[in-house]
Amino acid sequence: MSKSENIVWHDSKVTKEHRQNLNNHKSAVIWFTGLSGSGKSTVSVELEKELHNLGVRTYRLDGDNVRHGLNKNLGFSPEDRTENIRRIGEVSKLMVDAGLFTLTAFISPYREDRDNVRELLDEGEFIEVYVKASVETCESRDPKGLYKKARAGEIKGFTGIDAPYEEPKNPEVTVNTDKLSIEESVQTIIEYLKEKGYLE
């Protein structure tokens, strides 16, 4: 429900299609979801580098980075997690309109929140990438020491320990980082983008 009144949408004379034509590629959101430590940020960083090398205009939104600014007033309650993803969805939609491939790396544990972002975008503009890894694998990596803190009771509501993670039912791409290297994961996504006509 919007609190704003007396507002009117102003159209631009430069459309999303104009920007895509200028870029020589489509635009879409590549939405990475998975447990903390599954490899979302790592894979998204390497994928962005690979896309950049291919001449694709990109921007990457990372969970921790966004919480330094845009979403710094949000915590990790279910309500705040939902609002976090809603805002990222709206920013992603703007970036797709700007003609960019937008890579987002967020745990985004709730299926409904991810589906709501999908509904914001046109058909084919939301590419869900499930970065799959077991809790045991993620906990053994624990790059930020968060699982250790969660097990010690220092962090409450930690996804995979005492808060749920709802796996995607039909993601466009699944990369199992229990088995695939970072390079193999990136190539799996690149192959999907080429196969589906996002890239030449």
N, C-alpha and C positions, 0 to 999 in steps of 0.2 A: 504494500500500500504506500503510495507516494505521499510525502508530506508537502511537496511543492504544489503550488497552485498558479494559475495564470501563466503557464509555460507552453510554448509552441515549438515544435520540431522544425529546424531550418535545414532544408536540403542544400547540398553542395552541387555545383556544376561539374565537379570532378567525382566520378563514382568509383566504387570498388573495382569495377571492371576496367575502368580507365587505368587505375593504378596497377592492376594485374597485368594489363597489356604492356605498360611501360616497363614492368619488371620482367616480362617474359616468363612468368610462372603464376600458378594459382596461389591462393593464400588459404591457410587453415590453422587450426589449433592442434598441436600434437600434445595430448594430455597424458603425462606420465603419472601413474598411480601405483602405490605399493607401500609396503611397510617401511618404517625408518631403517636405513641400512641396506635396503634391497638394491640400491644402485641408481635410483631415479636421477639424482643430481649429476652423478658421474656420467651416466649414459647421455643425459640431455646436453651436457657440456660438450662431449665428444661429437654428438650428432650435430649440434649447432656449428661446430668447427668444420665438419665434413660438408654440411649444406653451404656454408660460407665459401668453402673452396670450390663448390660447384656453381657459385655465382647466385645463390639464393639469398634473398633478403630475409633476415630473421631477427627475432628478439626472444630472449629467454627470461621467464619469470620463475624465480626459485622461492620455495616456501619460506626459508629463513630470511632471504633478502627482502621479500615483500613485507615481512613483519618488522623490519627496521624502519619502515616509512608508512606506506599506505595503510597497513593493517596493524600498526604498533599499539593500537588501543584494544586489540582483541586478545583473549586468552585461549584456553584449549577446552572449554566446556563444549558440549554438543552444539549449543546455540551459537557460540563464537566460531566454532569450526564451520558451521553452515554459512554464517555471514562472511567468513574468510573466503570460502569457495565462491559464494555469490559475487563478491567484489572482483575476484580474479576472473570469473566468467565474463563480467561486464568489461573489464579491461581487455581481456582476450578478444572479445567481440570487436572492440574499437581497433585493435591491432590487425585483425583479419580485414576489417574495412579499409585499413591503411595499406593493405596489400602484402602484409608480412606473414611468414610462417612463424607462429608463436609457439614456443616450447614452454610448457608449464610442468614444474616438478613439485607436486604436493602429495602428501599422503592421501588426502581426500578420502577418508575411510568410509563415507556413506554413499551408497549407490544412488540414492535419490538426489543428492547434491550434484553428483557427476551428471546424472541424467538431465537435471535442470539446466546445467551449462550447455549440454548438447542441444537442448530445445531452444536456446537463445540464438543458435547459429543456423545457417542454411544447410540443407542436405549436403553431406560430404565434407563439411568444414570442421567437424569434430572427429579427431582420430585418437581413440583411446588406446594407450599403450600400457598394458599391465606388466609392470616390472615384478616378476614373481620370484620370491625367495622364501624359504621356510623361516619361521621365527628363530630356529636354532642357528641357521646361517647368519641371519641379521644380527643376532645376539653375539655370535662369535666375532663378527666384524666390529660392531658397536663403535663406529668412528668418532662419535661425540660423547661416548660414555653414558648414554641415556638409559640403555637397558640396565646397566649396573645400578644406576640411581633408582630406576623404577622397581627393580627387585629389592632394593634396600628400603623402599617405601618413601623415598625422597621426592619422587614424582608421582602424582596421582593422575589417573585417567590416561595412561600411556597406551597408545594403540598397539595391540598384539599381546599386551600383558594384562591390563585390567580395563581396557576399553576395546570395543569391537573393530574389526576391519572386515568390510563386506567386499568380497572379491567381485570383479566385473563378471557378468554372465556372458556377454558377447563382445569382448574387446576386439578392435580391429587388428591389433597386434599383441602377442604375448612374447616377452623375452624372459626366459628362465635363467636368471643370473646365478642360480645354483650350478648350472651346467655350462652356460655360454660365457665367453670372455666379453669384455667391454667392446672390443672390435667386432666380434660376431654379433653382438646385440645391435650395434649401430648398423651393420650391414643388413641385418634382418629388416630393420625399419626402412632403410634406403631402398631395399628391394621392393617392399610394399608400396612405397611412394611412387616408384617407377612403374610397377605393375598396374597401379590404379590411375596412372596418368597425371599425377601431381608434378612429377619431374619428367623431363625429356629423357 
